[in-house]
């Protein structure tokens, strides 16, 4: 019994060993496999199962072809990007014109087009093999990115250039604007001196009316205020104490607004410039040797002669005229030596005026423009019939709407309507005129 069992077990083991040997491609053995050998065989079989399968050349070809095509496309994109960057550089070199830059960009552009042509030929001939596709792919991507950066840099340079051009255009337009403004000011001066006198173009002595005088008087007031504005600016630039200057001209005056102090300087200018207005040529020493009609005609001719000419031009051409004498005497009287020295640091303008010359300054030009207006009003006043007479009002005079125009309407808002106290004149600013029975109001500051 024992012998039979041992033989059966041995046979079974031999069959099992033979089976494993065939499965594991083990050569025939002459002895029976042990349990340890069987376990080792099982472990080897498991290792074989988890190994990555190996591909032969036929399996790898599709993958290699795909990689080669990807590299080829990367080369095309990189070359096209380089061409775009080179063309952008060529365009940038054309404006502003840079011959060296154009030649360099043109050379680079031709080279890149040749490369692109070579890529086309290699594709048509199916010669796309690359020994190191991974490296070539990375290089192509780097080249493409560099080209994009170059395009951005060129775009930045182009924008900078356009910005500089715009800045230049702005500067040019600002200069042009300043030139136009200067021309406008010149035209305005000419308009003030002649254009606004167009109403007198075809005027005759017999056709003069009160309206002509009123229109001329308004231009006088405007020119006086323009000159006074310039005078105040010069005082401020010279660090004058304007309050002290105002007090020295009109002491003990209370102003409704600080800006009203300019009326004091207007009052001072009018007082000096209109002194002697009633006398022919502003001179009390000259007696009229002409009859009334002849005098009217003479002064009307003077008016027509000067009205359309700039004061500077007239004074330069006729330095010994009556108008030139009027300008010299009024300037020397209006602008005290101490005032001129304080405002301008010297007496150059005064010395030139004394010697019969014309100072070429903005201040003196503004003065002569004002002087011309007053001289024209003077000539027109002596041309009218009935005659024109000037009048003034004193400080403390009761306000009258017939003879006065108020420059400080605030006084009427502060006065009680039921009160019998009337506003009073603090000082007269601009004198008034009587033409027969017609009144051209004077301008006053009320308190």
C-alpha positions in Angstrom: 0.0 0.0 0.0 2.7 2.4 0.9 4.5 1.7 -2.3 1.5 2.5 -4.4 0.9 5.8 -2.6 4.5 7.0 -3.0 4.5 6.1 -6.7 1.2 8.0 -7.3 2.5 11.1 -5.5 5.7 11.1 -7.4 4.0 10.8 -10.7 1.7 13.7 -9.9 4.5 15.9 -9.0 6.4 15.0 -12.1 3.4 16.0 -14.3 3.0 19.3 -12.5 6.7 20.1 -12.8 6.6 19.2 -16.5 3.7 21.5 -17.0 5.5 24.5 -15.4 8.6 23.7 -17.4 6.7 23.9 -20.7 5.0 27.2 -19.6 8.2 28.8 -18.6 10.1 27.6 -21.7 12.5 25.6 -19.6 14.5 22.9 -21.2 13.8 19.3 -20.3 15.1 18.3 -17.0 16.2 14.9 -15.8 15.1 15.4 -12.2 11.9 16.3 -10.5 11.4 20.0 -9.6 11.3 20.9 -6.0 8.9 23.3 -4.3 11.5 26.1 -4.2 12.0 25.8 -8.0 8.3 26.0 -8.6 8.0 29.2 -6.5 10.9 30.8 -8.4 9.3 29.9 -11.7 6.0 31.5 -10.6 7.8 34.7 -9.6 9.6 34.9 -13.0 6.2 34.5 -14.8 4.8 37.4 -12.8 7.8 39.6 -13.7 7.2 38.8 -17.4 3.6 39.9 -17.1 4.4 43.5 -15.8 7.2 44.3 -18.2 6.6 47.0 -20.9 6.1 45.4 -24.2 8.9 46.0 -26.8 8.1 47.4 -30.2 9.8 46.6 -33.3 10.8 49.2 -36.0 7.5 48.8 -37.8 5.5 49.8 -34.7 7.7 52.9 -34.1 7.5 54.4 -37.6 4.1 56.1 -37.1 5.3 57.8 -33.9 8.5 58.9 -35.5 6.7 60.3 -38.5 4.3 62.3 -36.3 7.2 63.7 -34.3 9.1 64.7 -37.5 6.0 66.4 -38.9 5.5 68.3 -35.6 9.1 69.5 -35.8 8.6 70.5 -39.5 5.5 72.6 -38.6 7.4 74.2 -35.7 10.2 75.2 -38.2 7.6 76.7 -40.5 5.9 78.7 -37.8 9.3 79.9 -36.4 10.4 81.0 -39.9 7.1 82.8 -40.6 7.4 84.6 -37.3 11.0 85.6 -38.1 9.8 86.9 -41.6 7.1 88.9 -39.9 9.6 90.4 -37.4 12.1 91.2 -40.2 9.4 92.8 -42.3 8.3 94.9 -39.3 11.9 96.0 -39.0 12.0 96.9 -42.7 8.9 99.0 -42.3 10.3 100.7 -39.2 13.5 101.6 -41.0 11.6 103.3 -43.8 10.2 106.1 -41.6 12.3 107.8 -40.6 14.5 106.7 -43.6 17.4 104.5 -42.4 19.3 103.1 -45.4 21.5 100.9 -43.3 18.5 99.5 -41.4 16.6 98.9 -44.7 19.6 97.0 -46.2 20.1 94.9 -43.1 16.4 94.0 -42.9 16.2 93.3 -46.6 19.1 90.9 -46.3 17.5 89.1 -43.3 14.2 88.9 -45.1 15.7 87.3 -48.2 17.6 84.7 -46.0 14.4 83.8 -44.2 12.5 83.4 -47.4 15.2 81.1 -48.7 14.8 79.0 -45.5 11.1 78.8 -46.1 11.7 77.7 -49.7 14.1 75.0 -48.5 11.4 73.7 -46.1 8.9 73.6 -48.9 11.3 71.6 -51.1 12.1 69.2 -48.3 8.4 68.6 -47.8 7.8 68.0 -51.5 10.7 65.6 -51.7 9.7 63.9 -48.4 13.0 64.6 -46.8 11.9 65.6 -43.4 14.2 63.4 -41.3 15.7 65.0 -38.3 18.5 63.4 -36.1 17.4 65.3 -33.0 13.7 66.2 -33.2 13.4 67.1 -29.6 16.2 69.7 -29.7 15.0 71.1 -33.1 11.5 71.5 -31.7 12.7 73.5 -28.7 14.9 75.7 -30.9 12.0 76.4 -33.2 9.8 77.4 -30.3 12.6 79.7 -28.9 13.1 81.2 -32.3 9.3 81.9 -32.6 9.2 83.5 -29.2 12.3 85.7 -30.0 10.6 86.8 -33.2 7.4 87.8 -31.3 9.5 89.7 -28.8 11.3 91.5 -31.6 7.9 92.4 -33.2 6.8 93.9 -29.8 10.0 95.8 -29.5 9.7 97.2 -33.0 6.0 98.1 -32.2 7.2 99.9 -29.1 9.8 101.8 -31.0 7.2 102.7 -33.6 4.8 104.0 -30.9 7.6 105.9 -29.3 8.5 107.5 -32.6 4.8 108.4 -33.2 4.6 109.8 -29.7 7.6 112.1 -30.4 6.0 113.1 -33.7 2.8 114.0 -31.9 4.8 115.9 -29.3 6.5 117.8 -32.1 3.1 118.5 -33.7 1.8 119.7 -30.3 4.7 122.1 -30.0 4.2 123.3 -33.5 0.5 123.8 -33.0 1.2 125.7 -29.8 3.6 127.9 -31.6 1.1 128.4 -34.3 -1.6 129.2 -31.8 0.7 131.7 -30.1 1.3 133.2 -33.6 -2.4 133.4 -34.3 -3.1 134.9 -30.9 -0.5 137.5 -31.6 -2.0 138.2 -35.0 -5.4 138.4 -33.4 -4.1 140.9 -30.9 -2.6 143.0 -33.7 -5.8 142.8 -35.6 -7.7 143.8 -32.4 -5.4 146.7 -31.9 -6.0 147.8 -35.5 -9.7 147.2 -35.1 -9.7 149.3 -31.9 -7.7 152.0 -33.6 -9.4 152.0 -37.0 -11.9 149.2 -37.6 -14.3 150.3 -34.9 -14.2 153.8 -36.4 -15.8 152.4 -39.6 -18.8 154.5 -38.8 -16.7 157.5 -39.7 -15.4 156.2 -43.0 -17.8 158.2 -45.1 -18.5 160.9 -42.5 -18.6 164.5 -43.4 -18.4 167.5 -41.2 -22.0 168.3 -41.8 -23.1 164.8 -40.9 -21.5 164.6 -37.4 -24.0 163.6 -34.7 -24.1 163.1 -31.0 -24.0 159.3 -31.6 -20.5 159.7 -33.1 -19.2 161.4 -30.0 -20.8 158.8 -27.7 -19.3 155.9 -29.7 -15.9 157.6 -29.6 -16.2 158.3 -25.9 -16.9 154.6 -25.1 -13.7 153.6 -26.9 -11.8 156.2 -24.8 -13.1 154.6 -21.6 -12.2 151.1 -22.8 -8.6 152.2 -23.7 -8.2 154.0 -20.4 -9.2 150.8 -18.5 -6.9 148.7 -20.6 -3.9 151.0 -19.8 -4.8 151.2 -16.1 -5.0 147.4 -16.0 -1.4 147.2 -17.4 -0.3 149.9 -14.9 -1.6 147.9 -12.0 0.2 144.8 -13.2 3.4 146.7 -13.4 2.9 148.0 -9.9 2.2 144.5 -8.6 5.4 143.2 -10.4 7.4 146.0 -8.7 5.9 145.0 -5.3 4.0 148.2 -4.8 1.8 148.7 -1.8 -1.4 149.3 -3.8 -3.4 150.3 -0.7 -0.9 153.0 0.1 -1.0 154.2 -3.5 -4.8 154.3 -3.5 -4.8 156.2 -0.2 -2.4 158.8 -1.5 -4.6 159.5 -4.5 -8.0 159.3 -2.8 -7.7 159.3 1.0 -10.5 158.2 3.4 -12.5 156.2 0.9 -14.3 153.0 1.8 -14.7 150.5 -1.0 -17.6 148.1 -1.5 -15.3 145.5 -3.1 -11.4 145.3 -3.0 -11.5 145.2 -6.8 -13.0 148.6 -6.9 -9.7 150.2 -6.0 -8.8 150.2 -9.6 -11.3 153.0 -10.1 -8.9 155.3 -8.1 -6.2 154.7 -10.7 -8.6 155.3 -13.5 -9.6 158.6 -11.8 -6.0 159.6 -11.6 -5.3 158.9 -15.3 -8.5 160.7 -16.4 -7.7 163.7 -14.3 -4.3 164.1 -15.9 -5.2 163.1 -19.5 -8.4 165.2 -19.7 -6.8 168.3 -18.2 -7.1 171.1 -20.9 -9.6 169.2 -22.9 -11.7 172.3 -23.6 -8.7 174.2 -25.1 -7.6 173.6 -28.7 -4.7 171.1 -28.7 -5.0 170.9 -24.9 -3.0 174.1 -24.6 -4.3 177.1 -22.7 -1.4 179.2 -24.2 -2.7 178.9 -27.8 -5.4 181.3 -28.9 -7.5 180.3 -31.8 -6.7 182.3 -34.9 -9.5 180.7 -36.8 -13.1 181.3 -37.1 -15.5 178.8 -35.6 -16.3 177.1 -38.9 -12.7 177.0 -40.0 -11.7 175.5 -36.6 -14.3 172.8 -36.9 -13.1 171.8 -40.4 -9.4 171.8 -39.2 -10.0 169.5 -36.3 -12.3 167.2 -38.3 -9.4 166.8 -40.8 -7.1 166.0 -37.9 -9.6 163.4 -36.7 -10.0 161.8 -40.1 -6.2 161.8 -40.6 -5.4 159.9 -37.4 -8.4 157.6 -36.9 -7.2 154.9 -39.3 -3.5 155.0 -38.4 -1.8 153.2 -35.5 -0.4 155.7 -33.0 3.1 154.3 -33.3 3.2 154.7 -37.0 1.8 158.2 -36.9 4.3 159.3 -34.3 7.2 157.8 -36.2 6.2 159.6 -39.4 5.3 162.9 -37.8 7.4 163.3 -34.6 6.8 167.0 -34.5 3.0 166.9 -34.9 0.6 168.3 -32.4 -0.4 164.8 -31.5 3.2 163.9 -30.8 3.6 167.0 -28.5 0.4 166.0 -26.7 1.7 162.4 -26.1 5.1 163.7 -24.8 3.6 166.3 -22.4 0.9 163.9 -21.1 3.4 161.0 -20.6 5.9 163.2 -18.7 3.0 164.5 -16.6 1.2 161.2 -16.0 4.3 159.0 -15.2 6.3 160.7 -12.5 10.1 160.0 -12.6 10.0 158.2 -9.3 7.1 156.1 -10.5 8.9 155.1 -13.7 12.2 154.3 -11.8 10.2 152.2 -9.3 8.3 150.3 -12.0 11.1 149.7 -14.6 14.3 150.3 -12.6 15.4 153.2 -14.8 14.3 156.3 -16.6 15.0 155.1 -20.1 11.5 155.6 -21.4 11.3 159.1 -20.0 14.7 160.1 -21.4 13.6 158.8 -24.9 10.3 160.7 -24.7 12.2 163.9 -23.6 14.5 163.6 -26.6 11.6 163.2 -29.0 12.1 159.5 -29.6 9.6 156.6 -29.1 10.2 153.9 -26.5 9.5 150.5 -28.0 7.8 149.0 -25.0 4.4 147.5 -24.4 3.7 150.0 -21.7 4.4 153.1 -23.9 2.4 151.5 -26.7 -0.6 151.1 -24.4 -0.2 154.7 -23.4 -0.1 156.0 -27.0 -3.2 153.9 -27.8 -5.0 155.6 -24.9 -3.6 159.0 -25.9 -4.8 158.6 -29.4 -8.3 157.8 -28.3 -8.4 160.9 -26.1 -6.9 163.1 -28.9 -9.5 161.8 -31.4 -12.3 162.6 -28.9 -10.8 166.0 -28.4 -10.7 166.6 -32.2 -14.3 165.4 -32.6 -15.5 167.6 -29.8 -14.0 170.6 -31.5 -15.6 169.5 -34.8 -19.2 169.3 -33.5 -21.8 172.0 -33.5 -23.1 172.7 -30.9 -19.8 172.8 -29.1 -18.9 170.2 -26.5 -17.9 171.1 -23.0 -16.4 168.9 -20.3 -17.7 168.9 -16.7 -16.6 167.3 -13.4 -18.2 166.7 -10.1 -16.7 167.2 -6.7 -16.4 164.8 -3.8 -19.5 164.8 -1.6 -21.8 165.9 -4.4 -25.3 164.4 -4.2 -25.8 161.7 -6.8 -27.9 162.7 -9.8 -29.0 160.1 -12.4 -29.1 162.9 -15.0 -25.5 163.8 -14.8 -23.9 160.7 -13.3 -23.4 157.0 -13.9 -22.6 155.0 -10.8 -19.8 152.5 -10.8 -20.8 151.2 -7.4 -24.4 150.0 -7.5 -23.9 148.3 -4.1 -24.7 151.6 -2.5 -28.3 151.5 -3.7 -28.8 148.1 -2.1 -27.6 149.3 1.3 -29.6 152.5 1.4 -33.0 152.4 3.2 -35.7 153.3 0.5 -37.5 155.3 3.2 -34.4 157.3 4.1 -34.0 160.8 2.8 -30.2 160.5 2.7 -29.0 160.3 -0.9 -25.7 158.6 -1.9 -22.8 160.9 -2.3 -19.8 161.0 -4.6 -16.7 159.5 -3.1 -14.7 160.5 -6.2 -15.2 161.1 -9.9 -13.7 158.5 -12.2 -14.4 159.7 -15.7 -15.6 163.2 -16.6 -18.8 164.0 -18.4 -19.7 166.2 -21.3 -22.4 168.6 -22.4 -23.3 168.9 -26.0 -25.8 171.7 -26.2 -28.6 170.5 -23.9 -27.6 166.9 -24.1 -25.6 165.3 -21.3 -23.1 162.5 -21.6 -22.9 161.2 -18.0 -19.7 161.2 -16.0 -18.8 158.1 -14.1 -18.6 158.3 -10.3 -17.9 156.1 -7.3 -20.5 156.5 -4.6 -20.2 156.0 -0.9 
